[in-house]
Amino acid sequence: MKREYLLMLLPLFVAGCTFGPKYQRPAVPAPTQFRGPVAGTDVDPAASASLGDAKWWDVFQDEELQKLIRTALAENLDLRAAAARIAQAQASVGITRADQFPTIDGTGSASRIRNPSNPVFPAFEANLSQLGLSAAWQLDFWGRYRKATEAARAELAATEWGRKAIIGTLVANVATAYFTLRELDLELEVSNRTLAARRESLTLNQTLEKGGAISLMDVHQAEILVEQAARNIPMLQKRIEQQENLISILLGRNPGPVARGLPLVQQPTPPQIPAGLPSSLLERRPDIRQAEQRLIAANARIGVAKAAWFPQISLTGTAGYQAYSIQGLFDSKVYNVGAGLTQPIFNFGRIRNNIRLTEAQKEELIATYQQSVQQGFREVSDALIAIQKNREYRERQQALENAARQATELSRVRYKGGVVSYLEVLQSETTLFSAEIELAQARLDERLAVVQVYNALGGGWQQ
């Protein structure tokens, strides 16, 4: 008869081993290719190769920039905090997993009892010593603790992917800050060169004015050109030092100077930008993988909540020795074993609402995951469009700068020949200076677009 009961209960126990919802990745429609492929390249937009698979040192080939990134990866405080969060999650997994197994504790006590005499009992004194082990085990028939461990492991994986996301962002931030610094250096170089040329022109005009060859108005207009170039230099110097401070903080250092490598105009950029398949973005981008792991954890917690409907079965036991004197402690053995069962009956909807809560949390994380995927597609598309349009803008700005330079040279010749007033030189010089500054900014935008697309494709965290 006992065997029949066991056979009847076996399917229930087996079903309990798989209790709880099984995770399935939410369906997210992925485009066949990213919108906005780079014009002028022969890259197949449907090719599986992607810039996001490249190592960061292959994308950023400036040796000084590589040194800065390596220092940041070793010393950045955000990464240190992320590593500490991983250690916390690992410990949490160990704590949660321990609930699946019995606990065994050692026990021991010693006491002396003295009772005074009374009309019924005479006075007596006694010693009582105990030594033993106690054990307790909450049986996990319904998978409550296994699901909790599954959730903890998923949270650990989410934390690890979160650290990888920080690495990718840090690489992109250091590269962005470095290119911005080199662009400011280029602006300062243009300003200093322009200022030196304009001071020479001012000196010449002052000499000519003293000789009566030109009017005082020409001298004042030359002074305007000098001041226009000079006023930018203090602001650029301020921005350069502030940018160095930003890079220093990214490197985990106190504010200080930053070593330079190649000038901005010599920074190599990939001749082709392969985006790869959009479906591979789900596996490569750390933030998407982190969102999915959090969804897996929420799915497992539904199983934990549903397991509360079923009885909790526990086994307890103690074994040891007890005696009224230390000398005879090991002569008297004692033990106690037992089993307990707790079945929820009335809890005013607590279990039911807890299940609703976990299911609603899962629905929220499904939406978060889907949003992360769509945001990833958008960021890649935006970056690809930026690469194409920034390149076109830089080409047009470069043509404008060449035209402004030629116009300036011609205006100087015309002024020296007495054909035009110095006002034309002033206007052309001002146009050229603005064109040179804007060209430097266009070169920066073109390189920052590469950083943007590399980060959007999930690159930078691969070591």
Buried (B, 14 or more C-beta within 10 A) or exposed (E): EEEEEEEEEEEEEEEBEEBBBEBEEEEBEBEEBBBBBBEEBEBEBEEEBBBBBBEBEEBBBBEBBBEBBBBBBEEBEBBEEBBEBBEEBBEBBEEBBEBBEEEEEEEEEEEEEEEEEEEEEEEEEEEEBBBBBBBBBBBBBBBBBBBBBBBBBBBBBBBBBBBBBBBBBBBBBBBBBBBBBBBBBBBBBBBBEBBEBBBEBBEEBBEBBEEEEBBEEBBBBBBBBBEBBBEBBEEBEEBBBEBBBBBBBBBBBEEEEBEEBBBBEEBEBBEEBBBBBBEBBBEBBBBBBBBBBBBBBBBBBBBBBBBBEBEBBBBBBBBBBBBEEEEEBEEEEEEEEEEEEEEEEEEEEEBEEBBEEBBEBBEEBBEBBBEBBEBBBEBBBBBBBBBBBBBBBBEEBBEBBEEBBEBBEEBBEBBEEEEBBBEBBBBBBBBBBBBBBBBBBBBBBBBBBBBBBBBBBBBBBBE
